[in-house]
Amino acid sequence: MSRNAQAQFDVVVIGAGAAGMMCAATAGQRGRRVLLVDHYPKLGEKIRISGGGRCNFTNLHASPANFLSRNPHFCRSALARYTPRHFIALVERHRIAYHEKTLGQLFCDDSARQVIDMLRAECDAGGVEWRMPCEVRGVAREGAAFRVDTAAGPVACASLVVATGGLTVPKIGASPFGYRLAEQFGLAVVPPKPALVPLSLDPESFARYGDLSGVSLDAEVSCRGARFRESLLFTHRGLSGPAILQASSYWQDGPPADSLHVNLLPGIDACAWVAEHRRAKALPATLLAERLPKRFAQAWCEAHGLERPMAELSDKALDEAARALADWPVHPSGTLGYNKAEVTLGGVDTRGLSSKTMESTAVPGLFFVGEVVDVTGHLGGFNFQWAWSSGHAAGEAA
Ligand SMILES: Cc1cc2nc3c(=O)[nH]c(=O)nc-3n(C[C@H](O)[C@H](O)[C@H](O)COP(=O)(O)OP(=O)(O)OC[C@H]3O[C@@H](n4cnc5c(N)ncnc54)[C@H](O)[C@@H]3O)c2cc1C
């Protein structure tokens, strides 16, 4: 195709995930001529597998405090202008039934596919055109416009929106494309790493607890000052469950690697609990089994040398037990990586972007939205809310 014959669009969006579709629909419904390009054959695959197939599409309590970024204030403007209420109104307009599961987390009653269908319909309402599956081979600046070389031929556009997500779950289309493109245009990238990810434990250092896989308990897990009270799950490789996934976003590999601090009696004063039971004839494991899974209570007490009735334990042993119950240090050896992570921490450095529009401050017309940006949500619907809010902000401006 000659350069003169290349298709012209106002906006090209690369990446038809949550943020890309929201951005394309918003721009299209403003009357912009929009092309959406994605290299993966199936539309919205990450949405489809999200929330156990029911898509935890937002969180009623979303606020900037639920996001990690080198600039924690960056997400404020977009989140304030497109809020969970806006997305809920869209979901209701499409008659998708939903429910609050816990802690403000909203899920589809039926299937995550409804969210994909809804976004597809919103794109159709904006007259969005598609190239999918279609590889993007390169991007170049041509005057004030961009030339995007795709496997189906070149296209020209005034605004280019990069919505290619992070590195999680490479087998369903994740790629470092967005980071490379940012670097090509001189934007900095905060080094990416897996987040909301199970953590592995060194088998030798954990051998004294025996096989705890499948055991789940209510705990408060802290790391680097962040604190999460949710469930903690032992797996055959280490630790998972919401409390661990949340803490994993703060955990830093060494040397020396961070420890996690686990409060096994959340909401209770461990010293007061020990004092209350210090004259009991029962074994500590028996008493703890009233609050913790029996298998765990037994293994934990054995590993801490608490194998005699409470009344027979020394003051020192009781003090140490109280301390360990309130702050059990656990030493992860690593994460299970991008195949098991829900999101990617880091990404395009927000210092190079406008927080109102997501546009590069140095390269007019170039936008980055969604997970490719250095804004990462806690577990619980926050990452989709960021995709909707940032996609909408760019869709209003592109
Ligand atoms: C198992 C799992 C469950 C999750 N559950 C939830 C949940 O319930 N709630 C929640 O809030 N968050 C959840 N998340 C996180 C959430 O899915 C992501 O944060 C969100 O999808 C990010 O949206 P995005 O549009 O930025 O990126 P993505 O949804 O990842 O979309 C990026 C798109 O870009 C395309 N792409 C990538 N590279 C290229 C390239 N080179 N050329 C062309 N196209 C390209 C990809 O094919 C993809 O379609 C979950 C994640 C996982 C992995």
The ligand as an ORCA input file, in Angstrom:
! r2SCAN-3c Opt
* xyz 0 1
  C      -6.480    -14.031     36.501
  C      -6.760    -12.558     36.639
  C      -7.902    -12.139     37.313
  C      -8.151    -10.759     37.469
  N      -9.285    -10.392     38.121
  C      -9.527     -9.063     38.294
  C     -10.743     -8.628     38.908
  O     -11.647     -9.434     39.191
  N     -10.896     -7.300     39.139
  C      -9.947     -6.363     38.754
  O     -10.144     -5.169     38.972
  N      -8.825     -6.752     38.119
  C      -8.607     -8.067     37.866
  N      -7.473     -8.455     37.204
  C      -6.585     -7.398     36.670
  C      -7.223     -6.807     35.391
  O      -7.596     -7.871     34.537
  C      -6.241     -5.897     34.661
  O      -5.725     -4.925     35.542
  C      -6.938     -5.186     33.500
  O      -7.407     -6.152     32.579
  C      -5.979     -4.237     32.793
  O      -6.632     -3.713     31.679
  P      -5.802     -3.179     30.442
  O      -6.803     -2.874     29.381
  O      -4.862     -2.134     30.853
  O      -4.899     -4.421     29.972
  P      -5.355     -5.850     29.415
  O      -6.712     -6.188     29.864
  O      -4.235     -6.762     29.764
  O      -5.426     -5.644     27.833
  C      -4.275     -5.414     27.062
  C      -4.592     -5.797     25.631
  O      -3.483     -5.415     24.822
  C      -3.210     -6.443     23.908
  N      -1.809     -6.355     23.521
  C      -0.716     -6.588     24.280
  N       0.393     -6.443     23.556
  C      -0.003     -6.084     22.305
  C       0.708     -5.820     21.101
  N       2.022     -5.904     21.046
  N      -0.022     -5.515     19.994
  C      -1.376     -5.460     20.039
  N      -2.098     -5.730     21.156
  C      -1.404     -6.038     22.278
  C      -3.541     -7.721     24.655
  O      -3.823     -8.782     23.741
  C      -4.783     -7.297     25.445
  O      -5.974     -7.538     24.735
  C      -7.224     -9.806     36.983
  C      -6.095    -10.234     36.287
  C      -5.865    -11.595     36.101
  C      -4.637    -12.026     35.343
*
